[in-house]
């Protein structure tokens, strides 16, 4: 089985290539905005006169932009324009599917956005360095290979997405590889996800360790500083301030640290699960609906959705079985010893049980007297669904 994988690598470009990367990021934004404007014009013309004006699509919009190219565009990658229009067409297609995670109508890109970037499918790995496709209008002496902060895991690339954030450049290297099926262990486990920690038969994983809590406190401090500067000086004046930009860079730096720590935790945990167990049982949670409650911030930081996403594709890669418990399965309210299910005033809530004066993390069965930790009881109930 051939699958597609992406490796994120920090780039270390020299001054000349830094200018080229900035120009390509600006060009990608220009192509997107021009393509979106052309798409809207074609759509409006089709509504007025559908006979003479066909509906817009990727090829009509791309051909229109190519036919009206300016001379300065020859000094920039042609694939940057073509891939921008391809992504625009995909964005319009996703607009008609509300099940998409970032559902919404395509919007114009702003040069003030914190993240800029572009994409190419003609990049290569040469001697451990990234070589982008050189445009026709650039001589060889003004084009260099870009150093990578770590060794790439491949030699042949499908696409490369360059992202610029706070003056730092990151490359998403997409390639194909064939995963090896992991050895069978004959073991099974269940994972009960909670705000701040995941419980499974092998122990407990803290997804919000102390270092993350400190980072979130610092992020909160920087957000307050930026909000205060916008209130006192106004938005336009604050954005021009060097002090404002310095605080914003610190905020983005801490967000990157949080993302790196959480990604590392989940990657290692999901890899351990598919290595040690053949069957893994998790709950089919409605994460979007759960985020509408009072614990929305904790749910978002605990990454329920990302955990399931990574576990799904790793089980598929390595030949392991993933069992999804129904959303209506009462893993928290059911007794793992006798099967009694709590209902009505006997249910366990975030505040525990008012009727019987029990705590949130306590499970006491009123039928057989079984006592256990609430999360451990849920794990046993989920494990009962394994074959």
Residue, then its C-alpha position, 0 to 999 in steps of 0.5 A: x500500500x502506497x500512502x502519502x506522508x508529509x514532513x515539516x522541516x525548518x528552512x535556513x535560506x540565505x539573504x538572496x533566497x529569502x528575498x525570493x521566498x518573500x516574492x513568491x509568497x506575495x505572488x501566491x497571494x496575488x494569484x489567489x486574489x486575482x483568481x478569486x476576482x476573476x471567478x466572481x466576475x465569471x459567475x456573475x456574468x453566467x447568472x446574467x447571460x448563461x448562454x454566452x458565459x459558461x460557469x467558471x472552473x479551474x481551467x477557464x480562470x487559469x487560462x484567463x490569468x495566463x493570457x493577461x500575465x504581466x512582464x514581471x510575472x516571468x521572473x516568478x514560478x509559473x507553477x505558483x500561479x497554476x497551483x494557486x488556482x487549483x487550490x481555489x477551485x478546491x476551496x469552491x468545491x469544499x464550499x458546497x460541502x458543509x461537512x468540511x472542517x473549515x467550511x466557508x466561502x473563499x475569501x481574499x488573502x491579506x498581506x497583513x495575515x500572520x501566515x503567508x506561503x506558496x506551493x510548488x510541485x517542481x522542487x527537488x532534494x539535492x545533496x540534502x538541500x531543497x532546490x526550488x524550480x528556477x523561473x525563466x527570468x532568473x539567472x543561475x547565479x541568483x538562485x541557490x539551494x536552501x539548507x534544511x534544519x534536519x535531514x529529509x526522509x525522502x529524495x523524491x517529492x510530490x509537492x512542497x508548501x513553504x510557510x512564512x510566519x514571524x520571519x521563519x520559514x517552514x517547508x511541508x515536504x509531501x512524498x509517497x512511501x510504503x508503510x510496513x505492517x507492524x507485528x501482531x501482538x494479540x493485545x487489545x486496549x481502550x482509550x478514554x479521552x478526557x480534558x487534560x489526560x487520556x486513560x488507557x489500559x496501560x496507564x495515563x497520558x497528560x496532554x496538558x503537562x506543566x510546561x504547556x500550562x506555563x506557555x498558555x499563561x504566557x500566551x494569555x499575557x501577550x494577548x492582553x498586551x496586544x488588546x490593550x495597545x489596540x484599545x489605547x492607540x487604535x488598530x491602525x496605529x498599533x499595527x505600525x508600532x514596532x513594540x506591537x509587532x515585537x509582542x505579536x512575534x512573541x505570541x506567535x513563537x509561543x503558539x508554535x511551541x505549543x503546537x510542537x509539544x502537543x504534536x510530539x505527544x500525540x505522535x508518540x502516543x498513537x505510535x505506541x498504541x499501534x505498536x503494542x496493540x492489535x485492537x484499539x477502542x475509542x469513543x465516536x465523540x461529537x467534538x464540535x457539539x462538545x465545544x459548545x459547552x463550558x469546557x470548550x477551551x479545555x476540549x480544544x487544547x486536549x485535541x480530541x479530534x486530532x488524536x482520532x485523526x492520527x489514530x485512524x490513518x496509523x491503524x490503516x497504515x500498520x494493519x491494526x483494527x480501530x473500533x469506534x464505540x457509539x456516541x450513545x454508548x454509556x461508557x461513563x454511566x455503565x458499571x463495568x462489573x455488573x452492567x448497571x447503567x445510571x439514569x436520571x438523578x443517579x448520573x455522574x456529571x461534571x460536578x459529581x452526583x448531588x444525590x449521593x454526594x460523590x465526586x466527579x472522578x468517583x464511580x460507585x455502583x448502586x446495584x452491586x457496590x462496585x467502586x472504581x475511578x471514573x476513568x478506569x471504569x470507562x476504559x473497562x467498558x470500552x474494552x468490553x467492545x473489543x472482539 
